[in-house]
């Protein structure tokens, strides 16, 4: 394999990890995960976590593989997807950066509902806690970076790496919450939020550049100037 191809392969893997990890933010999910699995045995908690991580991979890989088909069905262009995804990601990151509060009452109701479920691995753990609208939008956006099956393999490996990192962090969630504490969780959430804002703005800019460099648009401008 040519060195430039290898470099691009690893760039896609790292880019996928860097883009998805702040959105999924497993450290911030740790406290919620502990709450919705409260009273479960360690074995039951790990079983739910494993299933949730597998569901997360499935959801994101399906979004990646069928994202282009969905876009074609609804007539969505790549630049349009980048702009919409960028706006969504910026919104999520902005809320995290500003520490948008979650009502304690509504959070308690959600946790109680989750605990009442026999299986919380798919909902609410995998969807929407781990693979929500933000991560799905970003994953579909990756289709614009993939030009061949090797690129898709790289992105899927990146998704798998994010899933493994998420599994490890949530498996150690009780220790993570104790060590980091409330202030540490808040600080990390703000850092992740800032990264998300940066990623979202870059998506938005790429979308605008894509529209500005559209051959049809350039040709129409040239025709109008003649």
Secondary structure as GFF3:
##gff-version 3
##sequence-region A 1 226
A	DSSP	alpha_helix	3	24	.	.	.	ID=ss1
A	DSSP	alpha_helix	26	36	.	.	.	ID=ss2
A	DSSP	alpha_helix	42	74	.	.	.	ID=ss3
A	DSSP	alpha_helix	78	97	.	.	.	ID=ss4
A	DSSP	alpha_helix	104	116	.	.	.	ID=ss5
A	DSSP	pi_helix	121	130	.	.	.	ID=ss6
A	DSSP	alpha_helix	133	141	.	.	.	ID=ss7
A	DSSP	three_ten_helix	142	144	.	.	.	ID=ss8
A	DSSP	alpha_helix	149	171	.	.	.	ID=ss9
A	DSSP	alpha_helix	173	212	.	.	.	ID=ss10
A	DSSP	alpha_helix	215	225	.	.	.	ID=ss11
###
